[in-house]
Amino acid sequence: MRLEPENLTCDGELSSSEWKRREKKLLKDWKRLEKKVGRTVSEEDVEKVIFPYIDEALSDSVMRGD
């Protein structure tokens, strides 16, 4: 799963302050998403619905040479 701690911390390569900054932003964005859709959003929702869009956008970016 992409939201596992080792993925979010770049396999432990991030400093604790950088990890805390990213964690704070992720939680803030997650709450904004839940408010926007009007319900609790699970990790499974993110894996099944959101990540495919991110993967597609990244793939498109690579194809364009961005």
Order of alpha helices (4+ residues) and beta strands (2+ residues): alpha-alpha-alpha
